Amino acid sequence: MIERQIRYNYKTETGEQIYLRHRWVFCIINEPREIQRIREKIYLELSPIEDLRNLYEGLISKSGGLHSDFFSFSTDKFKIENPKKIYNSKKIYKDRNLQEKDEAGLERYLNSLLR
């Protein structure tokens, strides 16, 4: 059975920037109204954010109404200082396998979580 959870990963962008930028990618599994609340908390925790991309979202079959939501953005923050402010649960994970991918790649990633 799939559980409500948040998975995230980030990588440091390289280039000619004066300061370091970090590209974050998130996967939220929850009910749609909760996903929106969690997103807002993520934005507050890691703001200011730039280049927000909605990568993939949809209903997870046989989950009792849970949805997945994948998105990414850039920020100069490299750490979530207080994960409990975002999601008051131990179900918030850093996952090195989560990366920005096309829709098919994100569906494969999601299916790997459902096994």
The 8 nearest C-alpha neighbors of each residue, nearest first, counted from 0:
[[1, 2, 62, 113, 114, 61, 63, 112],
 [0, 2, 113, 62, 3, 112, 28, 65],
 [3, 1, 4, 0, 28, 29, 90, 62],
 [4, 2, 29, 28, 1, 5, 90, 27],
 [5, 3, 90, 28, 91, 27, 2, 6],
 [4, 6, 27, 91, 26, 92, 28, 90],
 [7, 5, 92, 26, 93, 25, 91, 94],
 [8, 6, 25, 93, 24, 94, 26, 92],
 [7, 9, 93, 24, 94, 23, 95, 97],
 [10, 8, 23, 22, 24, 21, 11, 7],
 [11, 9, 22, 21, 12, 23, 8, 20],
 [10, 12, 21, 20, 22, 13, 9, 19],
 [13, 11, 20, 21, 10, 22, 14, 19],
 [14, 12, 11, 15, 19, 16, 20, 21],
 [13, 15, 16, 12, 19, 17, 20, 18],
 [14, 16, 17, 13, 18, 19, 12, 20],
 [17, 15, 18, 14, 19, 13, 20, 12],
 [16, 18, 15, 19, 14, 20, 13, 75],
 [19, 17, 16, 20, 75, 15, 14, 13],
 [18, 20, 75, 16, 21, 12, 11, 17],
 [21, 19, 75, 12, 74, 11, 73, 18],
 [20, 22, 11, 74, 73, 10, 12, 75],
 [21, 23, 73, 9, 10, 72, 11, 12],
 [24, 22, 9, 71, 72, 8, 73, 21],
 [23, 25, 71, 8, 7, 70, 9, 98],
 [26, 24, 7, 70, 69, 6, 71, 27],
 [25, 27, 69, 6, 68, 5, 7, 28],
 [28, 26, 5, 68, 67, 4, 29, 25],
 [29, 27, 67, 3, 4, 66, 5, 65],
 [28, 30, 3, 65, 66, 34, 27, 33],
 [29, 31, 65, 33, 32, 66, 34, 64],
 [32, 30, 34, 33, 66, 29, 35, 65],
 [33, 31, 35, 34, 30, 36, 29, 37],
 [32, 34, 36, 30, 35, 31, 37, 29],
 [35, 33, 31, 37, 32, 36, 29, 38],
 [34, 36, 38, 33, 32, 37, 39, 31],
 [37, 35, 33, 39, 38, 34, 40, 32],
 [36, 38, 40, 34, 39, 35, 33, 85],
 [39, 37, 41, 35, 40, 36, 34, 42],
 [38, 40, 42, 36, 37, 41, 43, 35],
 [39, 41, 43, 37, 85, 38, 42, 44],
 [40, 42, 38, 44, 39, 43, 85, 45],
 [41, 43, 39, 45, 40, 46, 44, 38],
 [44, 42, 40, 46, 41, 45, 39, 47],
 [43, 45, 41, 42, 46, 40, 79, 85],
 [46, 44, 42, 43, 76, 41, 47, 48],
 [47, 45, 48, 43, 42, 44, 74, 76],
 [46, 48, 74, 45, 49, 42, 75, 43],
 [47, 49, 46, 74, 73, 72, 45, 42],
 [50, 48, 73, 51, 72, 74, 47, 46],
 [49, 51, 72, 73, 52, 48, 71, 74],
 [52, 50, 72, 49, 71, 53, 73, 70],
 [53, 51, 71, 70, 54, 72, 50, 69],
 [54, 52, 70, 55, 69, 71, 51, 56],
 [53, 55, 70, 69, 52, 102, 56, 71],
 [56, 54, 69, 68, 102, 53, 57, 70],
 [57, 55, 68, 67, 69, 66, 54, 58],
 [56, 58, 66, 67, 59, 68, 55, 65],
 [57, 59, 66, 65, 60, 67, 64, 56],
 [58, 60, 66, 62, 65, 57, 61, 67],
 [59, 61, 62, 58, 63, 64, 65, 66],
 [60, 62, 63, 59, 64, 0, 65, 1],
 [63, 61, 60, 65, 64, 59, 1, 0],
 [62, 64, 61, 65, 60, 59, 66, 1],
 [63, 65, 62, 66, 30, 58, 59, 61],
 [66, 64, 30, 29, 62, 59, 63, 58],
 [67, 65, 58, 59, 57, 29, 28, 30],
 [66, 68, 28, 56, 57, 27, 58, 59],
 [67, 69, 56, 27, 26, 55, 28, 66],
 [70, 68, 26, 55, 54, 25, 56, 53],
 [71, 69, 53, 54, 25, 52, 24, 68],
 [70, 72, 24, 52, 23, 51, 25, 53],
 [71, 73, 51, 50, 23, 22, 49, 52],
 [72, 74, 22, 49, 21, 48, 50, 23],
 [75, 73, 48, 76, 21, 20, 47, 49],
 [74, 76, 20, 21, 19, 77, 73, 18],
 [77, 75, 74, 78, 45, 21, 20, 46],
 [76, 78, 21, 75, 79, 9, 74, 11],
 [79, 77, 80, 76, 45, 81, 9, 44],
 [78, 80, 81, 82, 44, 45, 77, 76],
 [81, 79, 78, 82, 44, 84, 45, 83],
 [80, 82, 83, 84, 79, 85, 44, 78],
 [83, 81, 85, 84, 79, 86, 80, 91],
 [84, 82, 87, 86, 85, 81, 88, 89],
 [85, 83, 82, 81, 86, 87, 40, 44],
 [86, 84, 40, 83, 82, 41, 37, 87],
 [87, 85, 83, 88, 84, 82, 37, 91],
 [86, 88, 83, 84, 85, 89, 82, 90],
 [89, 87, 90, 86, 83, 91, 4, 82],
 [88, 90, 91, 87, 92, 86, 83, 4],
 [89, 91, 4, 88, 92, 5, 3, 86],
 [92, 90, 5, 89, 6, 4, 88, 86],
 [93, 91, 6, 94, 90, 5, 7, 89],
 [92, 94, 7, 8, 6, 95, 91, 97],
 [93, 95, 96, 8, 97, 7, 92, 6],
 [94, 96, 97, 8, 93, 98, 7, 9],
 [97, 95, 94, 98, 108, 8, 93, 7],
 [98, 96, 95, 94, 8, 7, 99, 24],
 [99, 97, 100, 96, 24, 8, 95, 9],
 [98, 100, 24, 97, 101, 71, 54, 105],
 [101, 99, 104, 105, 98, 102, 103, 54],
 [100, 102, 104, 103, 105, 99, 54, 55],
 [101, 103, 105, 104, 55, 106, 100, 54],
 [104, 102, 106, 105, 101, 107, 100, 108],
 [105, 103, 107, 101, 100, 106, 102, 108],
 [104, 106, 108, 102, 107, 103, 100, 109],
 [105, 107, 109, 103, 108, 104, 110, 102],
 [108, 106, 110, 104, 105, 109, 111, 103],
 [107, 109, 105, 111, 106, 110, 104, 112],
 [110, 108, 106, 112, 111, 107, 105, 113],
 [109, 111, 113, 107, 112, 108, 106, 114],
 [110, 112, 108, 109, 113, 114, 107, 106],
 [113, 111, 109, 110, 114, 108, 1, 107],
 [114, 112, 110, 111, 1, 109, 0, 2],
 [113, 112, 111, 110, 0, 1, 109, 108]]
